[in-house]
C-alpha cells in the first residue's frame, strides 16, 4: 500500500474514469479505495489498478463507492426549520420558486424539500420547481424510484417524523416507504458534476450540504463559484453545518445564520 501505488490509482481514476480525484481529500479517497480492495480480496493498490484496467464492472463499482451518498430525510432538523422560514419568504417574493439540491445522493434531500412545501400552509408546492443533481447514475435511479427501506442502522420513519403527518406524503408498507406522486411531481433528477460541468442558472434556493468536507480546500472555491453563478441575487444558499465559505467568495454571500450555515447571494 505505497504512496506511489495510491498516486497511480488516483491518476487512473481521474484520467480514465473521469472522476476528479485530485479535488478530494486523500483520506476520503483512501477509505473508498480500501473498501473496494477488501471487497475484491486484493492486497495493494497496484493489484487493484490491474483489476480496474481489465474489469469494467469493477470500474463502475469503484465509481459508485466514490460518489458521496451519506444522506437522510430532514437531516439536521434545526437546519430544516431555517429552510422552512426562507422558503416561506421565497414564495412571498416569487411566482415560481426554483430550488437546486446539488449532490443529492439518493434523493432524500429534494423529497424532504418537496414534503416541507406540501406540509406548510405558507408555501405553494404547485409553484415549486426542484432540480436535483448528482454524478452517480445509480443514486439518481434510486432517487427517481422514490422507494426507501429501514435498515439495521437507519429508521426511515424516525427521520420522517420531522413532519407531524408524513403519511400524507409517503405510502408505508412494513419497512418500505414510497414517495407519493404529489411529492415527486415538483422534482426533476438529472446528472451533473459540480466540479467539471457548467453552472446552471436562476435558482432561488440552493442546498449543497456536506460535500465540501470531502473536497480539498483549494477546490472549494471553484465549486462554490459554480453555485454562486447558478443563483439569483438574493437567493438562499444552505451548506453543511461543518462547512464554511472560502474567504475569496465571502463577498458573494452574506451570512444569514452562521450556526445553520445559511447565506444570501449578493
Secondary structure in CASP SS format (residue, H / E / C, confidence):
PFRMAT SS
TARGET T0000
AUTHOR 0000-0000-0000
METHOD secondary structure of the structure
MODEL  1
X C 1.00
X C 1.00
X H 1.00
X H 1.00
X H 1.00
X H 1.00
X H 1.00
X H 1.00
X H 1.00
X H 1.00
X H 1.00
X H 1.00
X H 1.00
X H 1.00
X H 1.00
X H 1.00
X H 1.00
X C 1.00
X C 1.00
X C 1.00
X H 1.00
X H 1.00
X H 1.00
X E 1.00
X C 1.00
X H 1.00
X H 1.00
X H 1.00
X H 1.00
X H 1.00
X H 1.00
X H 1.00
X H 1.00
X H 1.00
X H 1.00
X H 1.00
X H 1.00
X H 1.00
X H 1.00
X H 1.00
X C 1.00
X C 1.00
X C 1.00
X C 1.00
X H 1.00
X H 1.00
X H 1.00
X H 1.00
X H 1.00
X H 1.00
X H 1.00
X H 1.00
X H 1.00
X H 1.00
X C 1.00
X H 1.00
X H 1.00
X H 1.00
X H 1.00
X H 1.00
X H 1.00
X H 1.00
X H 1.00
X H 1.00
X H 1.00
X H 1.00
X C 1.00
X C 1.00
X C 1.00
X C 1.00
X C 1.00
X C 1.00
X C 1.00
X C 1.00
X C 1.00
X C 1.00
X H 1.00
X H 1.00
X H 1.00
X H 1.00
X H 1.00
X H 1.00
X H 1.00
X H 1.00
X H 1.00
X H 1.00
X H 1.00
X H 1.00
X H 1.00
X H 1.00
X H 1.00
X H 1.00
X H 1.00
X C 1.00
X C 1.00
X C 1.00
X E 1.00
X E 1.00
X E 1.00
X E 1.00
X E 1.00
X C 1.00
X C 1.00
X C 1.00
X C 1.00
X C 1.00
X C 1.00
X H 1.00
X H 1.00
X H 1.00
X H 1.00
X H 1.00
X H 1.00
X H 1.00
X H 1.00
X H 1.00
X H 1.00
X H 1.00
X H 1.00
X C 1.00
X C 1.00
X C 1.00
X C 1.00
X C 1.00
X H 1.00
X H 1.00
X H 1.00
X E 1.00
X E 1.00
X E 1.00
X E 1.00
X E 1.00
X E 1.00
X E 1.00
X C 1.00
X C 1.00
X H 1.00
X H 1.00
X H 1.00
X H 1.00
X H 1.00
X H 1.00
X H 1.00
X H 1.00
X H 1.00
X C 1.00
X E 1.00
X E 1.00
X E 1.00
X C 1.00
X C 1.00
X C 1.00
X C 1.00
X C 1.00
X C 1.00
X H 1.00
X H 1.00
X H 1.00
X H 1.00
X H 1.00
X C 1.00
X C 1.00
X C 1.00
X C 1.00
X C 1.00
X H 1.00
X H 1.00
X H 1.00
X C 1.00
X E 1.00
X E 1.00
X E 1.00
X E 1.00
X C 1.00
X C 1.00
X E 1.00
X E 1.00
X E 1.00
X E 1.00
X C 1.00
X H 1.00
X H 1.00
X H 1.00
X H 1.00
X C 1.00
X C 1.00
X E 1.00
X E 1.00
X E 1.00
X E 1.00
X E 1.00
X C 1.00
X C 1.00
X C 1.00
X C 1.00
X C 1.00
X C 1.00
X C 1.00
X C 1.00
X C 1.00
X C 1.00
X C 1.00
X E 1.00
X E 1.00
X E 1.00
X E 1.00
X E 1.00
X E 1.00
X C 1.00
X C 1.00
X C 1.00
X H 1.00
X H 1.00
X H 1.00
X E 1.00
X C 1.00
X H 1.00
X H 1.00
X H 1.00
X H 1.00
X H 1.00
X H 1.00
X H 1.00
X H 1.00
X H 1.00
X H 1.00
X H 1.00
X H 1.00
X H 1.00
X C 1.00
X E 1.00
X E 1.00
X E 1.00
X E 1.00
X E 1.00
X E 1.00
X E 1.00
X E 1.00
X E 1.00
X C 1.00
X C 1.00
X C 1.00
X C 1.00
X C 1.00
X C 1.00
X C 1.00
X H 1.00
X H 1.00
X H 1.00
X H 1.00
X H 1.00
X H 1.00
X E 1.00
X E 1.00
X E 1.00
X E 1.00
X E 1.00
X C 1.00
X C 1.00
X C 1.00
X C 1.00
X E 1.00
X E 1.00
X E 1.00
X E 1.00
X C 1.00
END
